[in-house]
Amino acid sequence: MQISYLLLSLLPIVLAQDSLVQVEQNESQSLLWGTYRPNLYFGMRPRLPKSLMTGLMWYGVQDLSSFRNLRHSCEQGDNLRGYTWTEHDPRDGGIEVLRDDLNNLDLHIEWLKTHGGDHGGSWSVRISGKPLDPSRPSMNSLIFYAGLDGFGSLEIDQETLDEVPEVPILLKGNTPELGEFKMRIENGLENSYVRRGRHWEDFVHKSDRTHVAGMAVADGTVWQAKDHVSTTIMAHIEGLVDRYGGAQAGPDALPDAAFLLMLNDEITPGSNLYAIQKTFEGPFSFDVHYETVDVKQTFDAQSFGTSLAAFKESFDNRFKQIFPIPIDAPSGLFEFSKAITSNLLGGIGYFYGTSIVDRSVIHEWDEEDSVDTNKPSGGGPELAGPTHLLTATPSRSFFPRGFYWDEGFHLLHIGEWDNDLSLEILRDWLELVDEDGWVGREQILGEEARSKVPQEFQTQYPTYANPPTLTMAVTAFIQRLKEQADPLSDDLDLQSLGLGGLQLPLVQDTTPGHGDALLKNPPAARVYLRSIYPILRRHYHWFKRTQRGQIKQWGRTATSRTEAYRWRGRTPDHVLTSGLDDYPRARPPHNGELHLDLISWMGFFSRTMKQIAGYIGEDDDEADYEATEKAIIANIDDLHWNDEEKMYCDSSVNEEDESYHVCHKGYISLFPLLLGLIPPDSPHLGAVLELMHDPQHLWSPYGIRSLSASHPLFGKDENYWRGAIWMQMNYMALASLKNIYTQRLGPFQSLAQRIYSELRDNIIKNTHKEFERSGYVWEQYDAVTGEGRRSHPFTGWTSLVTLIISEKYPGF
């Protein structure tokens, strides 16, 4: 067979592109369905803009007042003792345990996927419960629902509703993307129903049966299922109240809550939302099976139990391999590490909808004539999009949406478990970068996401940045590629050429659950990297263009005349764009400010872009990034080091138009160290390490504080970044400390190693202790007591503790 030299020169690219397409097809199918509604205690949906959505809600039926505490979306005010995924793999399944003291319910949700077919496979979920306290009554009503937005059909098989004895409820549907499917909802073998209470004799034929309601709801409102279902139940209650003498008859004349709080068993013509209700007293279980016509393997009660046990064993074994636990680890540390990783993975969501963008706002101290920023345009907040996003979320209860600077840290952890999933998420984020290079720091897509955000925080501004963490995920990917590198893997395999023409090789391991297909195919990995590189480059230059600071205008001298930076969008009391919100800054704000954390981020951004460009062969760009990185490192010393305070500081301009340092001992002071920008032989390194390790300032038995304990604003006012301990900052500190003592020669290796060992021990002990005490990991930890504070569960970047336990610091 004759092959031209031109074809041979192009063949590696063709092979790699085809392999990447094959990987993407496998990824899109194995990851199509998931628990992608993280704002709910449980909800399944596919990664499709408008399609089938499912969810679960429950409430106690001890009395009517219990209905006010209907559980559906994750709410801190529900005061659950805990809700946690003990195991979760988006490709295969998960196990969630919820403990609801108010309703005396120990609820378990277990789900598994069956892979295959062209529509994302099938899945099953088992919902079971028992009393938390067997000595107390436990009567609960659970409602599973399925609703369809967009094109397609969803119907209930009404012939099954009146069967005696009861048979599984059957839903059938069809959409262009999912094809034909059906859902079976069937009872477990040993359920206990409510068979007592006022007027039970009137409901004897209903109390141990499943109840349903079919509702025709407006397109795009299935997410409001709680409201739709509540309205239906309240209408049913009103009818029964009239039947038993009206409101004037008094509560003692009415049937018990278990019989009042029922669905009406009516199916409205044109229904696209179906609720299936089961009410129990004591232990119970029921299964939901979603099946597509092109997947022949399905679960029954026995095979589901067997498969679930196999999933758990496989998950545990794989977790021990990827995230090893020290031999001398305290009891429960393995379960803790596994739970916070599972909750990060279980917090991944798919979002679709419009966002609110305002291109008209600019603060007075953001105006400047000498810096080429993008001038705002437009007439106020406007709807943009719609767009879609697969993303991890910081907190299912309080921040169930995508946050830019959180996501880079999320992907470090996700990438260690499932490399390809982290790249799927990364690409979704990069697709949001606009033509100018901007991406919103919060992704509040659609009405459901906006319902969880105060109105004043819903609008995004295209001149506002956020710490550029996404490149962490790329450099971590490159590190994994290098660790698994096969010296022959990039070579053209002529054995793949058959007599019939070009036999394009498929990815060898497409087994769902591994997520390492691109690691095993470096040519396809390079195609992926080249596909995202232009977006990253555009994003990088947006930062350089729009967040530049002023040097010569205020008489400053520095090695580089261009490398200085300032966050836009600050207010007198906050710099929300920095991510450090209320951390002390210059007062009043001034457009001559220079922010130490931002120039450090830009040094880190330049370094990561250098690594990416080098790996894909963009040699000229690599040289440019390297030159910028060196200039930034020099300017950090020139513009931000204060000899008198022996620390790095922000800079601002006083009333005499003179530049001065703004020094507040805290996380800002550490940024050049946190991001690995202080050379090992720097005369400043020792002072920074000593500041970090000083108990009068930043050191505590629980982690590094965000603001010095001796600062007058320590613990004051909003007290968000004014002392509290944040996990991602401590993670960066540990990564840099380890680099200092393992990879970089210098006089401070011994000190760095000692601080590293003590800090790591403090972090692990405190977060584990607080998890055991409270059932949660937290957004932050108290600077004085170490107790968890603010949002919970917060298994976004606080889940980095798993990497700390296993001493993995990818991306640094």
N, C-alpha and C positions, 0 to 999 in steps of 0.2 A: 504494500500500500504506500503510495507516494503522498507525503504531506509537505506542503510548502513551508519555507522558513518563516514566512509571515504568519501562517497559521500556528506554527510552533511557538512563535513569540507571543501570540495572543492567547494561546491555549491555557496557560496558568490562570489568566484573568477570567476566562470563560469558565474553567473548572471551579474556581473560587466563587464566582458569582452564582453559579448553579448550586453549589453546596450551600451558600448562604440562603438562597431561596428555599432549598429543602429544609434547612434548619428553621427558617421563619415559618414555613408551613406546619412543621411538626410543633413548633412552639405555639402558634396561634390555636391549634387544635387542643393540645394538652392543657393550655391555660385559658381556654375560652370560658369555661364555667368555673366559678369559685365563690367564696364568701365575700364577694366584692361590694357588700353593703356594710362596711365596718361600723357605721353609726348605729346599727341595730345590734341587739343582743344576738340575733341570728337572722341572716338573710342571704339568699343565693340569687345571683344574676349572671348572665353572660356579658362578655366585653362587647356589647353592641349598644349603639346609641338609644334605640327604642326597641324594647323587646319584652320578654317574660321576666318578671320579678317575683320573688317569693319572700316571705317573712314569717316571723312568729311573734305572737303576743300572748300574755297571760295575766290573770288576776285571781285573787282569792275570792271565794264565795261564802266566807263565814258570815258576812253581812253586806248590805248594799254599799256602805262607805268604802269597801275594798275596791270597788270599781274605779274610784278616783285614782287609785294607784296602779292602773293598768300599765304593765311593762311592755315596751316595744323598742324605743330607741334608748341607747345607753345614756343614762342620766346619773350624775353624781348625787342628785337629790333623791334617787331611789334608795340610796343607802344599802345596797347589797353588801353582804359580808365579803363578797369577792366574786368576780367572774373572770375566768382565765382559760385560755387554750393551753391544755397540758401538752398537746402535740398538735402541730399544724404544718402541713405541706401543701401549698396551693395546687400542686400537680396531682396529689393523691387523696387527701382527706384530712380530717382533724377530729379532735376530741375537746369539747369545751365543758367546763364545770362551773355552774352558777349556784350561789348560795344566797337564798332570799329569806332572811329571817322573818320579815313581816308576814309572809305567806307560809312560813314553815316548810319551805320547799328546797330540796337538794335536786337541782335540775341538771341533767346530762344531755348534751347534744353531740352526736357522733355522726360523721358523714364520710362517705367514700365515693370515689369516682371509678367508673369503668371506662377504659380508654378504647377508642376505635371509631370507625365511621368518619364521615365528612362533616359532622356537625357538633364536634366537641365532646362526643361520648355521652354516657349516662351517669347518673349519680343517685345515691340513696342516703337518707338521713334517718337516724333513730333518735326519737325524743322520749326520754324516760325520766321519771322522778320518784322521789320517796320523801317522807318527812325528815327534816333536819333533826327534829326532836320527836321521837316516837311517842312521847308522853303527851304531846299537844295535838289538837286537831290539825289536819292538813287537807283542806278542800280547795281545789284549784281548777279553773277553767282555762284551757289552752286553745288558741285559735291559730291555725296555720292558714296562710292565704297565698294565692297565686293570682297575679294580674298581668294583663298584657297592654302595653302601650305600642302605638305604631300599627303597621300593617300585619294582618294575620287574623286568626280566629282562636278562640278559647271557649270550650263548652264543657258542661258537666253532663255526665250520663245520668239522666233523671230516673231511669228505670232501676238504678241500683239504690236509690234513696229510701224506698219503702220495703225493701226485701226483709224478710224475717226467716231465720236470724240475719243480723246485719252482715252485709258483705262490704268489701273495700269500696270506698268512694273513688270514682274514676273521672279524671279530667282528660280531655283530648284537645289538641291544638295543632296549629300549623303556622309557621312564619317563613318568609323567603330565606332567612339565614339559618334557622334551626330545623327546617324541614318539618316532617310530621313527628309528633311526640305525644306521649301520654304520661299522666301522673296517677299513681295509685297511692291512696292513703288507707292504711290498714292497721287494725288494732293488734296489740300484743296479746299474749295468751292469758295473762292473769291480771287483768285490770280490776280496780275496785271503784265502783261508781257511787254517787250520792243517792242513797235510798232511805233517807229520813228527813224530817223537817216539816214545817207548817205546810199543810195542803199537799203533802207528797202524794196522797192518794189521787189527786187530780192530774198528776204528772207521771204516774207510774209507767205509762207507756212511752215516756220521753226521756226520763232521767238517765237511763243507761244507753241512750242512742247518740249517735253523732248528729249534730245539727249543722245546717249549711245556710248560706245566703249568697245569692248571685246579684251583683250590683253593676249597673251600667254607669261608669264614671267617665269623666272627660279625659280625652287623650292627654297624657303627660301628668296625670294626677294619681297614678297608682301608688306613688311614694307616700301619699296621704292616706294610706289604708287605715291607719288608726282612727282618723276622723270619720272615714266612711263607715267602718265597722261600728264605732261608738254610736253614730247616728242611727244605724239600723237597730242596735240593741235598745237604745233609749225609746225608739218608736214602739218596739215590742213591749217594753215596760209600761208605757202609757196605756196600751190596750189592756194589759192585765190589771193595772190599777183600777180602771173603769169597771172591769169585770168583778172585782172584789170590793166594790163599794166606794170607789173614788178616793181622792186624797184625804177627805174628811174622815174616812174610816180608821185612819191611824195605821202605823207600821205593823202592829200585832195582827191586823186582819189580813195582811198581804202574805202571799207565799214567801218562803225563804228565798234568799238571794240566789241560791243555786238554780232555782226554777224561774226567777224573774230575769236574770241576766243571761238570757238565751238568744241565739239567732232565731230568725223568724221562719226558717225553712221555706223561704220564697225565692224564686229565681226570676229576676226581672228580665224581660225580653231584651236581647242585645247585650247581655252582661259580658263584661271583660275583667271583672274582679270577683273572685270566689273566696269565701271564707269558710273554713271547715272547723267546727268547734267540738271539743271533747271535754267533759267535766268529770273529774275524778275525786274520790276520797281515798287517801292513802297512796300506795305505790301504783305506778302505771307505766305503760310504754306504748308507742305507736310508731309506725314507719311510714316514710314518704319515699316513693320510688319514681324518679324521672327517667324515662326511657325513650330513646329515639329509635326509629324503625330500622336504622342501619347498624345498630349494635345488638348482636344476638345474645350476648351474655348479660344476664340480669341477676339481681340478688333476690333471695327469699330470706325468711327470718333466720334460718340456720346458716346459710352461706354468708350472710352479712356478718353474723357473729364471728365466724371462723376467719373471714377476711379482715375484720377489725383487729382481732388479736394479732394476725400476721403483720398488719400495718404498724401497730404499736411496737412490736418487736423489731421490725425493720427500721423504724424511725429512731428508736433508742440506740440501736447499733450504729447507725450512720451518724447520729449526733455525737456519740462518744469518739468516733473517728475524726470528725471535723472539728469539734470543740472539746478537746480532752480536758478532763478535770484532774487537778493535782491528786496524787495518791493519798496525801494527808488531808484531803478536803474535809471540812466538817459535814456532819449529817445534813442531808437536805440540799446541799449545794448543787448537785446534779439536777434535781427536780426544779430548783430555782432557775438555773441557767437555761434549762430546756423550756420552761414556761415563758420566760421573757423573750426568748427567740421565737417561740411559737406565737406569742401575742404580737410581735412585730410582723410576722408573716400573715397572721390572721387579721391584721389591721390594714392590709393592702386593699384598696378600693378602686372601683372604676367609676369615673365621673364623666358626665356629658351635659353640656348646656352652654348658655351664654354667660358672659362675665361683664362686669361694669368697669369701664375705663374712662378716665377723665384726662384729656390731653390739654386742658386749659389752665390748670392750676400751677402756680410757681410761687414759692415763698420769697419775700423780699431779700433774704440773705442768700438765696440761690441765684439771684440775678448778677451777671457779670458780663462785661463786654469783651474781655480778653480771652475767654475760654470758649471754644467752639462746642457748645452744648446743643442738643436738639431743642429748638424753641417750641414751646407748647402751641398747639392749635386746637380748634374745636370750641364748642360752646358749653361745655359742662359734661357731666357724666352721661355716657352712652353705652348701650348694650353692644358688646362685641362677640363675635363667634356666630354659631356655637362651635365649641371645640370639645375634644375628649382627652382623658388622661387616666392612665393606670399609675397609681402612686401608693406608696406607704403613707400612713397618717401618724401624726405624733400621739394623739389620744383619741380613742373611740368615743369618749364621752364629751370632751371639750373642744378638741381640734380635729374633727373627722373630715379633713380635706388636705390638699397638698400644700406644703410649705417648702419654698425653695431651699433655704439654707439648712433646714432639717434633712432634706432628702439626700443630700450628699452623704451624710452620716448614716442614714438608713441603708443606703446602697452598699456601704462598706460591709455591713453585717449581712445583708441579704446576699451579696455577691459571694461570700464565703460558703453559704449554704447552697445557693443556686445561681451560678454565674450567669446563665443565659436569661433567667428571670430579671436579674438586676439590669441587664442590657436592654431588655424589653421596656422596662420602666424608664431607663435613661433616655431611650429614643423617644418615648412619648413626651417626656419633658422637653427634649430638644426641638421637637416639632412645634412647640409653643413659642419658640424664639421668633420674633417678627423680623421683618426685612431690615430694620435698623439694628437688630441685635438685642433687643430688650425682651425680657420675660417677666411677668408679674410675680411678685414675691409670695403672694398667696393665690392659690388657684381655687376660686369660689365659683364653681361651674354649675349653673342651674338653680332652680328654685329650692330644691331639697337642701343643697349645700348652703344657700343663702339663709335658709330658715334657722341655721345654727349660728349665724354671725350678726352681731349688732350692726345696725344700718351704717353707723359712722365708720365702720371698718370694712365695708364691702367694696369700696371703690379702689381701683389700682391706678397708679400714676406712672406713665412711661418715662419719667426722668428719675425714678427711684430705683435704686439697686438693692441688693442683699448680698451677704457673703457668698462668693462664687464657689460653692462646694461640689458642684456636680462633677468637676474634673477629677475629684478624688476617686470616683467610681471608675473612671477610665484608666487612671494610673494603677489602681488596684487590679483591674483586668489585665493590664500589660504585665504586671508583676506575676500574676498567676500564669499567663502565657509563657513567660520566661522560665518559671519554675517547672513547667511541664514540657518544655521545649524538646522536640525530637530534632536532632541536627539534619535529618533527611526530610522532615515534614513539609518543607517549603519547595522541595524539588518536584519537577514534573515526573509523574509516574507513567512511563510509556506502556506499562502493562494494562493501563486503563483504556488503551486504544485497541478496539476489536476490528474484526474483518468487516463488520457491518457499518463501520464509521466510528465516531467518537462515542465512547461509553463513559458518560459523565458520572463520576463516583458520587454516591450518596454518603451522607454522614453515617459512620459505622454504628454509633451508639445513639439511637433515638428513643431509648427507653425512658418514658416519663418518670420523673422523680429524681433524675440525676442532674439535669440542667447544665451539663458540661460539654455539649456538642461543639460549641465554638472553641473551647479549649483544646479539643482534639482535632481541630481543623484550622491551623494557623493561616492558611491562605484565605479561607472564608472570614476569619477574624480580622485580617487586614482589610478585606473589602468592607466589612462593617465599620472599622475605624476610619477608613477613607470616606465612607458615606456620611459620617457625623462630623468629620474634621472641619469642613467649611462652615458649619453652623457654630461650632465651638470658636472658631477663629473670628467669625462675625460678632459673636457674643463678647469675646475678649476685647476686641477693638471698640465695642460699645462702651465697655467700662473705661477704657483709656481715654475715650473721647468725652464722655459725659460726666465722669467723676473726678476729673483732673483738679488739682489744687494749684495755688499760686505761689511762686517762689520769688522771682525778681521784683514783683510788684511791691513787696514788703521788705525789701532789702535783705533777703535771706541769701546765704551762700551755700552751695551744695555741689557735689561731684557732677550730678546730672541736673540740667536746667529744666527737665520735663517731668521727672519721676516724683510727683507729690500728688496726694489724693485727699478728697473730702467727700463725705457722704452728703448727698442732696436729700431734701425733704425733712430736715430736722425742725423741731419746735424748741421753744425755750427750755423745756424740761425733758424732752425725749429725742432720741435718735433711733426711731423704730427701724429704719432701714439698715442700721448696723446689726440688728438682732439683739443688741444689749440695752434696748429700750431706755430705762431710767438711770443707767450708769452715769455718774457725774461727768459733765463736759464743760466747755468754756461757757461762761455767762457774761454778757449776753451772747447769742449766736453772732457769728461774723463770717462774711464770705471769704475771709482770709484764713480761716481755720484750716489746719491739716490734721488728719486723723490717723493716728498710729496703727490702729487695727486695719484700716482700709489699705494703707500702703503695704502692710504685711500680707494681707490677702492677695494683693496684686503681685507681690513677690512670689507667693505660693502659686498663684494662677500662672504666672510666667514660667515657673519651674515645671508645672504639670504640662503646660502646652509644649514646652521644650521636649519633654519626654515623649509625648504623643507624636510630635512632628518627627522626632528622631526614629521612632519605631516604624513609621510608615514611609520613611525616606524623603521627607520634606526638609532637605538639608539647609536651604537658605532660611526657611522659617525657623528652624532649630537654632541657627546662629543668631537670628534676631531676638528670639526669646531669651537666649542665654545672655546676650548683651543687656537686655532689659532687666533680667534678674540681678545681674551684677550691679547695675546702676541703682536699682532699688535697695539692695543690701547696703551699698555705700551711703545712699541718701537717708536710710533709717538712722544711721549714726550721725550724719551731718545735720539732719533736721529735727531729730526726735530725742537724742541723748542729752540728758541734763546732768552735768558734772557735779553740781552741788547736791542734788537729790540722789545721785547714783542710780538713776532709773530712766527708762524710756517714757516719754510723755507725748500727749497731743500738743499742738501748737495753735496759737491764735494771735490776734492783733488787738492792742489796747487803744485807748482813746487818743494817744499820741501817734497812732499808726506805726507802732513798733511791735515787732514780733516777740512773743514770749511763750514760755512753756506752760502748759496746763497739766499739772501732775497730780493724779489721784491713784494711789497705790491700789492695784487690783488686777483684774484680768487684762485690761488694756496694757498695763505695764509689762505683761508677760508675752504679748503677742509675737514679737520677733522670735522668742524661744519656742512658743507653742507651734509655730509654723516652720521651725527648723531653719531660720534665717540668720542666726548668730553663729559666726565661724567658731570652731572649737578653740582657736587660739585668741579669740577676742578678749581684750582686757575688761569688757563689760559682762562677760558670761558669769563670772563668779558672783557679782553683785546681784544679778537677776536670780540666780539659784538661791542665794541667801535670802532674798526677799520672799521667794516662794516658800521657803522652809522656816520662816520666822513666825512663831505662834502669836506674836503681838500684831501681826498683820494678816497674812493669808493662810498660814498653816493651821489645820484643825485635825482632830482625831477622825474626822469623817470625810475629809477631802479638802481641796484648795478652795478657799472662799473667793467670792467674786469681788469683794471690796474689803479693804483692810479693816480689821476689828478696831483699830485706833482712829479711823476716819470719822469726822463729825456727822456724816450722813449714814454711817453704818446702821442698817436696820430701820431706817427712817422712811416716812412718807409711804409711797407705794411699795417700797422694799421688794422690788422684783430682782434687780441686779445690784443690790446694795448689801451684799454679804452672803446670800444664799449660795449653796454649792450646786453646780450644774455638771452633769455627767459628761457631756461632749467636750467641755473645756478640760476636765480632768483626763479624759481619754487622750486629747491632743498633748497634754503635758506628759503623760506616761509614754506616748509614742516618741516624743522628742527626747525625753530623758534616756530611753533605751537606746536611741540612735547615738546619743552622746557617749554612752559608756561602752557600746559594743562596736561602733563603726568609725568613730572619729577620735583620733589621737588628740590629746590635750591635757592640761593640768587639772581638769575638773571631772575626770572620769569617775574617780572614787566617790566624790560627793554626789554626782548624778546617779550613780548606782544605789547609793544609800537612800536618797530621796525617792527613787523609783520603787524600791522594795517596800519602804514604809507607806508610800502613797497607795500603791496597789493593794496592800494588805488592808489599809483603812477603808478604801472604797468597797472592796468585796465584803468585808465584815459588816459595814453599816447598811448597805443596800439589802444584803441578805437578811440581816436582823429586822429591818423595817418591813420587808416582805413577809417574814414570818409573823410579825406583830400585827400588821394591818391587812394583809392579803393583797397588797398592791405594790407596784413600783411607782415612783412619783416624779413629777416634773422637776422638782428641785428638793434639796435637803437643807434643813435649818443649820445655819452657820454656828449655832451655839450648842444645840442639843442633838443634831443629826437626824431629827425626825423628818419624815416625808411631809412635803408642803405642796399646796396648790393642786393642779390637775392630777387626777388619777382615774384609771390606770394610765400611766404615761410610758408606753412601751415603744416610743419612737427612739430617740437617741439615748434614753436611759438604758435601753436594752444593750448598749455597747458594753455593759458589764460582762456579758458573755465573752466578748473578745478580750476583755481585760483578764478574765479568769484563765482563758486559754492562751494568753499572751500573744495575740494576733493583732498586728497594727498595719493592715493593708492601706495603701494609699499615702503612706508617710515615709 
